[in-house]
Amino acid sequence: MPSHLNFITGNANKLREVKFVLDPAGIEVRSQSIDIEEVQGTIEEVTKSKCKKAAETVNGPVLVEDTALCYKALGDLPGPYIKWFMAAVGHDGLNNLLAAYEDKSAEAVCTFGYCEGWDAVFEYNGKTFAEMEKAEKSAISHRGIALKKLQEWFNEENTTLN
């Protein structure tokens, strides 16, 4: 079990609720608000993609949450796109979408995704990236190698950034 999680949200109410549940388990919840482009897909696909992108951005461990509102009459729409539906048409517009239907039932679905991030996954010579000092990791990681090449190119071109 991790000692802390980076909960990716800008929503103070979600953060409060997650902390309320996880604090007693001894898990420190840290909040980070980052902009993640969401894919179009099922609830699960949206959450998996969001989680992977967040873990890549903050280098894990991350917890993401996605909420969907599924109206039966609308074939489970708006689903994971509820945030955009609300922004576009508001509460009244959402209710008006159901006006022609007898069945106004809906299901709210909450999906959490967890990922430890890259550093806990990749291992080199018996050590994960997370266990390495920054210099050691930088010497062998894909990013470190790419940045070293960029640095060499800047030096060869005698390029400065002004």
N, C-alpha and C positions, 0 to 999 in steps of 0.2 A: 504494500500500500504506500502511495507517495506521501511525503510529508507536507507537500503543498501542491496546489493546482492553480494554473492561470485560467480563470473563468473569463471567457471572451464575451463580454457584454458591455454595453453602454447603459443598460437598464438597471437603475438602482434598486428597483423592487425585486427583479430577478436575483440580483446579487444578494440582497438581504435574505431572501428565501433559501438560496443555496447555502449561504453561511449558516443559517439557522439549523439546517439539516446536517451539514458536514462538520461543523465546529465540534460537536460532542464526540465525533469519531476521531478527533485529533488531526484533522486535515485542515491546514491553513489555506484559505481561499483568497487568492489575489485576483484583482480584477484588471483586465486590460480591454480597452476599447479599440479595436482595429477594424478598418474597413475591409471586408472580404466580399468579393464578387461571388454571388450565389449562382450556381448552375440551375437550369430548369430540369426538373425530374421528379421522382417520387420523394416522399418525405425522407426516406432512408438515404437516397442518393444525395439530396441536398445536405443532410447532416454529415454524411461521410466526407463529402467534398469540402464543406466548411471546416470540419475538424482537421483534415489533412493540410489545407491551406494555412490554418491558424498555427498548427504545429510547426510548419515550415517557417512561418513568420517569426514566432516567438521562441522557437526551438524547445517547445514542450516543457513539462507536461501541460496539456491543455484540456479544458472541458468546454464544450460548446452546447448550446441548446437551440432547438428550433421548434416553434409552435405552429401547428396547422389547425385550421378550422374547416371541417368537412361537412357540407350540407348534403344530405342524402338526395334531395330533389335535384341538385345541381351536379350529380355524379361525383361527389366529394370535393367539388370546388368550393371555395378558392384554395383549399388545401394549404400547402406550404407557402402560397403566395398571398396569404391573408394580409401581411404588412402592406403590400402594394395595393391590394384591393381597398384597404382602409384609407390609404393615402389618396387614392383616386376618387372613391365615391363616398367615403365616410360611413358612419353607422346607418344613417337613413338610406343611403344608396344600397348598402348591403341588404337591408331589410326589404327594399323595393325589388331587389332581384328575386326574392322569394314570393312576392305578392301573387303571382299567377299559380302558385303551387299549393296544394292542400298540405302536403308533408313539409313541415318547416323544421324537422328534427335535424340536429347537428351533433357532431362529435368533435371535441377538442382533443388534439393529440400533441403530446410533448415528447420529443425525442432528444436524448442526450448522446453526445459523442465524446469519447476520451481517446487521447493519443499521447504517448510519452515523448514524442518528438524524435528527431533524427539521432541525436547524440546518445540516447539510451539504446538505440537499435544497432548502429554500426559498430563493429568490433575490428580491431587491428592488433595483431600480435598479443592477443589475450586481454586487451583493454578496450572498453567501449569509449567512444568519443567523449562521453560524459565524465569518464574517469580520468581523462588526460588533462594536462596543463594546456593552456591556450597555445603556447608555442609548439608543443608536440602535435596537437591536433591540426594546427595551421599548416604544418610541414607535410601532412599526408592527406588532408581533406580535399574534396573536390573544389570547395570554395577557396581554400588557402592556396591551392595550386593555380587556380585561375587568377587569383589576385596577384600572385607572384609573377605570372606571365604579364599581367597588365602593368605591374610596377616596372618590369624589365622593358616593356615597350615604351613606357613614359621616359625611362632613362635613355634608351636608344634614340628616341625622337627628341630628347632634351625638351620634352613637353612640360609646360607648367600650366596649372589651372589658375587663371586670374579672374 
